Amino acid sequence: MERDGQLELYDRVAAGLKDAHRAVRELEVPEDVRRALARRLLAITSVAKQDLPSAARRLERLMEDVEAGRLPSESSPGSPGDARDGAP
């Protein structure tokens, strides 16, 4: 039974990552902002290999940030959620 829940979570995270990549690609933002968001997505993908529930939470926070317009500034190397997401 636990395995079924893990597969369901895996499917949800995979679909969420696909949607997130599309959303970031479609944003009308400077390239450095897009790169910072892409780095967060790559960090989340990496975390998903070891800790799927954590990756799901991080992905949810990233999408909340994007939807709320909390994007990294052009002059900053990271984004508002980088520290809490463990992204470089």
N, C-alpha and C positions, 0 to 999 in steps of 0.2 A: 504494500500500500504506500509506504514512504517513497518508494522508487517512482510510483506514478506521480506523486506530488512534485518530485524533483524534475521529472520530465516535463511536467506542465510549466514549472517555473523556468526551465531551460527554454521552452518554446516562447514563453512570454518575454524573456530577456532578449532572445534572438530577434524576435519581431520588433521589440522596442529599440534595439540597437539599429536595426535597418531603418526604422522610421526616424530615429534621431539623426542618423547620417544624412538622410534625405532632407530633413528640416534644416540642418546646418548648411548643407550644400545650397539650399534655396534662399538662405538669408541674404539680404542685401546689406552686407557689412564689408569693411576693409578686409583684405586678405589676411593680415596678421590676427585679426579677431577670429576669423574662420579657422586659422591654424591652431589657435589656443583652444577653441572648442573641439577641434579634431583630436588634439592631444588628450583632452579629457575623455573623449570617446575611446581612444586607444587604451588609456589607463583602465577604464571600466571594462573593456574587453579582456584585458589582461587579468584583472581581478576575478572576472567570471570563471576563469579556468580553475581557480582555487576556492573561491567563496561566492557561490552563486547568489545567495540571499543579499550579501553586501553589495554585489554588483547591481542587483535590482534596485536597492535603495539609492545607490549613487546615480544610477540612470534616471530614476524618478526625480532626484534633486536637480540634476542637470537640465532636464526638460522643464521643470518648474522655473529655473533660472532663465532659460531661453524664452519661455512663454511670458514671463514677467518683465522681459527686457533687461535682465541683469546679466549683461555681457561684459567681457573683459574690455577695458579701455584700450585705445590704440597704442598708448604709451606704456601700458603695463605688460609684463611678460606673461602673466597668468590671468586667471579669471576669478570671480568672487568665490567660487566653490572649490578651487584647486586645493586649498589646504585641507578642507574637510573630506575631499574625495581622494586624497593621496596621490594626486597627479603631479608630475614634475613641473 
